[in-house]
Amino acid sequence: MTTPRDIALLRLAAQRIVGPGFATATDAVRWLMAVQAQDYPGAVTSIAMRTEPRTRQSVEAALNAGEVVRSWPMRGTLHVVLAEDLSWMLDLTTKRLIAGAAARRAALGLDLPTIEHARRLATDALAGGRQLSRDDLLTIWDEAGLLTVKQRSYHLLWHLAQTGTLCYGPVRDGEQHIVLVDEWVSNPRRLDREEALGEWALRYFRSHGPATVRDFAWWTKLAAAEVKTALAIAKPQLERVDVDGVEFLMDPETTALLDSCRSSAQGVFLLPGFDEFMLGYQDRGAALPAAFAQRIVPGNNGMFQPTVVAGGEVVGTWTRTGRGSKRAVLATPFTAFPSKVQNAIPRLYDALP
């Protein structure tokens, strides 16, 4: 029998929060398919903690080498993905997302000529391998009179990334810089639609499973027909488990992986707020008691708090306090931390990438 707690422990193993880490940040991103990344520092931590080096420098090295990039490949939300995967992911999602943003464009007074003007300015400024900070690019648009309405800047950047012109690439002075996709991504993979759908599903369930079809549909925001096609291709290569009449899919090797590190999986972890252990699923009930869901996303404001996980269950939240040598961690339990958990938190915090 598989229980909800088993599902949570299996996910810790599948996502490589426990078990052997990946040799490189690129390998970790390849496995996870996409890492939620509107919180850039948190995304770097999420990737690094799944690698053997466990360093932020190893993640930034992958960004600087053009092996991984940060863009809006799905759900209209920033993710870190393999550079070679970005184009085919956008091919599956862009049309629907651009259509869905029509009302927002109208509210901002953004018509096609304005957007294309912004694209030409960005392309001219970045051509030839140049890189710009976000502020530098916005200054160019502002001087051209394109940012006369508040929040136009974000939407222009999103639109040009969503349509495959721009992405966040290398890191300089702690900040990711914007580059042209066609110049920065040297070897994009080209997949036909069915192949792309099948690969997306297979990689999701292998890295995030056990998960449900509803989880996959929510995570990708693909259309129902596309989800059906993706599952038809991927499902024969996946293992099925049943929990209270609900079907979950996962990599056939995940059970053995968990068995090899079950003791570690039942330990304590500090995870960034937008880590895929929470953000990878529509239904988070296997790891997060429903009574405390609002503690993770206060007021459903979309800002996920960093979590304390013990035995596969989210048992509290944490935050940083102080700076420099006075930096410390403040953890807040949902009820009360057992002494084992309480004592582990400072050590785990000091070890975070």
Secondary structure, 3 states (H helix, E strand, C coil): CCCHHHHHHHHHHHCCCCCCCECCHHHHHHHHCCEECCCHHHHHHHHHCCECCCCHHHHHHHHHCCCEEEEEEECCEEEEEEHHHHHHHHHHHHHHHHHHCHHHHHHHCCCHHHHHHHHHHHHHHHCCCCCECHHHHHHHHHHCCCCCCCCHHHHHHHHHHHCCCEEEEEEECCEEEEEEHHHHCCCCCCCCHHHHHHHHHHHHHHHHCCECHHHHHHHHCCCHHHHHHHHHHHHHHCEEEEECCEEEEECCCHHHHHHHCHHHHCCEEEECCCCHHHHCCCCCCCCCCHHHHHHHCHHHCCCCCCEEEECCEEEEEEEEECCHHHCEEEEEECCCCCHHHHHHHHHHHHHCC
